[in-house]
């Protein structure tokens, strides 16, 4: 278990899960769903390209709700 808590937004694809805390109190997290189904290894720094793409998609989706 990665210890997720608090309010957060999350987006996932077949391969990736990206978690963005709403209040910015913790850094975002990125996990490879197939290799790490229990979200134990945050790959944010190693795969910043994927994180940036998923964060953009997440922020666009949130903006569309307003």
N, CA and C atoms as an extended XYZ file, in Angstrom:
198
Properties=species:S:1:pos:R:3:atomname:S:1:resname:S:1:resid:I:1 pbc="F F F"
N         0.839       -1.180        0.000 N   UNK     1
C         0.000        0.000        0.000 CA  UNK     1
C         0.884        1.243        0.000 C   UNK     1
N         0.531        2.224       -0.772 N   UNK     2
C         1.354        3.422       -0.886 CA  UNK     2
C         0.994        4.490        0.140 C   UNK     2
N        -0.048        4.291        0.906 N   UNK     3
C        -0.409        5.255        1.930 CA  UNK     3
C        -1.170        6.464        1.423 C   UNK     3
N        -1.954        6.308        0.365 N   UNK     4
C        -2.755        7.416       -0.160 CA  UNK     4
C        -3.750        7.877        0.906 C   UNK     4
N        -3.892        9.167        1.037 N   UNK     5
C        -4.900        9.724        1.927 CA  UNK     5
C        -5.187       11.155        1.500 C   UNK     5
N        -6.283       11.701        2.005 N   UNK     6
C        -6.654       13.058        1.641 CA  UNK     6
C        -7.378       13.089        0.309 C   UNK     6
N        -7.791       14.303       -0.072 N   UNK     7
C        -8.505       14.458       -1.336 CA  UNK     7
C        -7.517       14.502       -2.485 C   UNK     7
N        -7.858       13.783       -3.532 N   UNK     8
C        -6.966       13.706       -4.681 CA  UNK     8
C        -7.762       13.410       -5.941 C   UNK     8
N        -7.182       13.790       -7.066 N   UNK     9
C        -7.707       13.422       -8.370 CA  UNK     9
C        -6.843       12.282       -8.875 C   UNK     9
N        -7.442       11.419       -9.676 N   UNK    10
C        -6.695       10.295      -10.226 CA  UNK    10
C        -7.172       10.025      -11.646 C   UNK    10
N        -6.241        9.631      -12.480 N   UNK    11
C        -6.567        9.222      -13.844 CA  UNK    11
C        -5.760        7.965      -14.121 C   UNK    11
N        -6.349        7.054      -14.865 N   UNK    12
C        -5.601        5.850      -15.205 CA  UNK    12
C        -5.917        5.389      -16.614 C   UNK    12
N        -4.924        4.734      -17.169 N   UNK    13
C        -5.071        4.073      -18.459 CA  UNK    13
C        -4.887        2.582      -18.193 C   UNK    13
N        -4.886        1.801      -19.236 N   UNK    14
C        -4.636        0.371      -19.058 CA  UNK    14
C        -3.269        0.142      -18.408 C   UNK    14
N        -2.329        1.017      -18.711 N   UNK    15
C        -0.946        0.829      -18.269 CA  UNK    15
C        -0.549        1.657      -17.041 C   UNK    15
N        -1.095        2.867      -16.893 N   UNK    16
C        -0.620        3.816      -15.885 CA  UNK    16
C        -1.725        4.306      -14.958 C   UNK    16
N        -1.325        4.694      -13.721 N   UNK    17
C        -2.205        5.374      -12.771 CA  UNK    17
C        -1.456        6.617      -12.283 C   UNK    17
N        -2.108        7.789      -12.407 N   UNK    18
C        -1.522        9.064      -11.976 CA  UNK    18
C        -2.410        9.640      -10.891 C   UNK    18
N        -1.808       10.049       -9.774 N   UNK    19
C        -2.549       10.565       -8.628 CA  UNK    19
C        -2.059       11.972       -8.328 C   UNK    19
N        -3.001       12.914       -8.254 N   UNK    20
C        -2.677       14.316       -8.018 CA  UNK    20
C        -3.433       14.811       -6.786 C   UNK    20
N        -2.740       15.034       -5.662 N   UNK    21
C        -3.413       15.578       -4.480 CA  UNK    21
C        -4.005       16.959       -4.791 C   UNK    21
N        -5.243       17.181       -4.416 N   UNK    22
C        -5.945       18.414       -4.757 CA  UNK    22
C        -5.306       19.627       -4.095 C   UNK    22
N        -4.915       19.508       -2.837 N   UNK    23
C        -4.396       20.671       -2.111 CA  UNK    23
C        -2.896       20.886       -2.291 C   UNK    23
N        -2.233       20.019       -3.034 N   UNK    24
C        -0.804       20.178       -3.278 CA  UNK    24
C         0.073       19.873       -2.080 C   UNK    24
N        -0.491       19.257       -1.050 N   UNK    25
C         0.270       18.964        0.163 CA  UNK    25
C         1.290       17.847       -0.033 C   UNK    25
N         1.064       17.028       -1.032 N   UNK    26
C         1.980       15.938       -1.360 CA  UNK    26
C         2.284       16.022       -2.847 C   UNK    26
N         3.428       15.501       -3.261 N   UNK    27
C         3.721       15.496       -4.698 CA  UNK    27
C         2.840       14.480       -5.431 C   UNK    27
N         2.662       14.666       -6.735 N   UNK    28
C         1.911       13.688       -7.527 CA  UNK    28
C         2.621       12.332       -7.515 C   UNK    28
N         1.887       11.310       -7.908 N   UNK    29
C         2.428        9.955       -7.957 CA  UNK    29
C         2.058        9.314       -9.292 C   UNK    29
N         2.939        8.453       -9.779 N   UNK    30
C         2.709        7.730      -11.031 CA  UNK    30
C         3.106        6.276      -10.830 C   UNK    30
N         2.196        5.371      -11.185 N   UNK    31
C         2.454        3.944      -11.017 CA  UNK    31
C         2.155        3.197      -12.310 C   UNK    31
N         2.943        2.169      -12.564 N   UNK    32
C         2.714        1.286      -13.710 CA  UNK    32
C         1.785        0.177      -13.232 C   UNK    32
N         0.575        0.168      -13.732 N   UNK    33
C        -0.459       -0.730      -13.211 CA  UNK    33
C        -0.141       -2.202      -13.411 C   UNK    33
N         0.477       -2.554      -14.505 N   UNK    34
C         0.739       -3.974      -14.771 CA  UNK    34
C         1.904       -4.496      -13.943 C   UNK    34
N         2.983       -3.729      -13.907 N   UNK    35
C         4.177       -4.156      -13.173 CA  UNK    35
C         4.061       -3.925      -11.671 C   UNK    35
N         3.190       -3.010      -11.258 N   UNK    36
C         3.092       -2.607       -9.853 CA  UNK    36
C         1.623       -2.422       -9.464 C   UNK    36
N         0.850       -3.506       -9.401 N   UNK    37
C        -0.582       -3.383       -9.144 CA  UNK    37
C        -0.927       -2.833       -7.758 C   UNK    37
N         0.035       -2.828       -6.839 N   UNK    38
C        -0.222       -2.339       -5.477 CA  UNK    38
C         0.315       -0.928       -5.241 C   UNK    38
N         0.706       -0.245       -6.318 N   UNK    39
C         1.181        1.147       -6.228 CA  UNK    39
C         2.292        1.304       -5.193 C   UNK    39
N         3.318        0.500       -5.291 N   UNK    40
C         4.397        0.569       -4.301 CA  UNK    40
C         5.636        1.314       -4.795 C   UNK    40
N         5.758        1.535       -6.110 N   UNK    41
C         6.944        2.220       -6.643 CA  UNK    41
C         6.517        3.412       -7.494 C   UNK    41
N         6.694        4.599       -6.957 N   UNK    42
C         6.328        5.830       -7.649 CA  UNK    42
C         7.349        6.097       -8.758 C   UNK    42
N         6.900        6.104      -10.003 N   UNK    43
C         7.779        6.286      -11.164 CA  UNK    43
C         7.736        7.709      -11.718 C   UNK    43
N         7.254        8.644      -10.933 N   UNK    44
C         7.085       10.012      -11.418 CA  UNK    44
C         8.373       10.589      -11.990 C   UNK    44
N         9.472       10.475      -11.287 N   UNK    45
C        10.732       11.066      -11.760 CA  UNK    45
C        11.282       10.340      -12.987 C   UNK    45
N        11.128        9.022      -13.029 N   UNK    46
C        11.653        8.251      -14.156 CA  UNK    46
C        10.826        8.420      -15.423 C   UNK    46
N         9.525        8.671      -15.266 N   UNK    47
C         8.632        8.777      -16.425 CA  UNK    47
C         7.846       10.085      -16.389 C   UNK    47
N         8.564       11.175      -16.285 N   UNK    48
C         7.950       12.503      -16.244 CA  UNK    48
C         7.108       12.756      -17.493 C   UNK    48
N         7.512       12.185      -18.632 N   UNK    49
C         6.750       12.365      -19.872 CA  UNK    49
C         5.332       11.821      -19.741 C   UNK    49
N         5.205       10.642      -19.166 N   UNK    50
C         3.891       10.032      -18.974 CA  UNK    50
C         3.092       10.833      -17.950 C   UNK    50
N         3.744       11.218      -16.859 N   UNK    51
C         3.072       11.992      -15.811 CA  UNK    51
C         2.533       13.308      -16.367 C   UNK    51
N         3.341       14.001      -17.151 N   UNK    52
C         2.903       15.282      -17.724 CA  UNK    52
C         1.697       15.103      -18.641 C   UNK    52
N         1.725       14.062      -19.450 N   UNK    53
C         0.616       13.784      -20.371 CA  UNK    53
C        -0.671       13.470      -19.602 C   UNK    53
N        -0.559       12.644      -18.570 N   UNK    54
C        -1.739       12.282      -17.795 CA  UNK    54
C        -2.253       13.461      -16.967 C   UNK    54
N        -1.347       14.271      -16.436 N   UNK    55
C        -1.797       15.442      -15.674 CA  UNK    55
C        -2.544       16.422      -16.575 C   UNK    55
N        -2.063       16.628      -17.776 N   UNK    56
C        -2.746       17.512      -18.715 CA  UNK    56
C        -4.149       16.986      -19.022 C   UNK    56
N        -4.259       15.689      -19.285 N   UNK    57
C        -5.568       15.090      -19.563 CA  UNK    57
C        -6.489       15.224      -18.353 C   UNK    57
N        -5.949       15.022      -17.163 N   UNK    58
C        -6.740       15.136      -15.939 CA  UNK    58
C        -7.225       16.567      -15.732 C   UNK    58
N        -6.338       17.533      -15.901 N   UNK    59
C        -6.721       18.940      -15.714 CA  UNK    59
C        -7.751       19.384      -16.760 C   UNK    59
N        -7.634       18.892      -17.974 N   UNK    60
C        -8.634       19.211      -19.007 CA  UNK    60
C        -9.996       18.637      -18.635 C   UNK    60
N        -9.994       17.418      -18.126 N   UNK    61
C       -11.250       16.790      -17.722 CA  UNK    61
C       -11.888       17.563      -16.572 C   UNK    61
N       -11.089       17.924      -15.560 N   UNK    62
C       -11.610       18.684      -14.421 CA  UNK    62
C       -12.181       20.022      -14.898 C   UNK    62
N       -11.479       20.697      -15.793 N   UNK    63
C       -11.955       21.981      -16.325 CA  UNK    63
C       -13.282       21.817      -17.063 C   UNK    63
N       -13.475       20.682      -17.715 N   UNK    64
C       -14.718       20.454      -18.458 CA  UNK    64
C       -15.916       20.270      -17.529 C   UNK    64
N       -15.672       19.998      -16.259 N   UNK    65
C       -16.757       19.800      -15.295 CA  UNK    65
C       -17.331       21.119      -14.793 C   UNK    65
N       -16.602       22.193      -14.998 N   UNK    66
C       -17.023       23.495      -14.457 CA  UNK    66
C       -17.985       24.200      -15.364 C   UNK    66
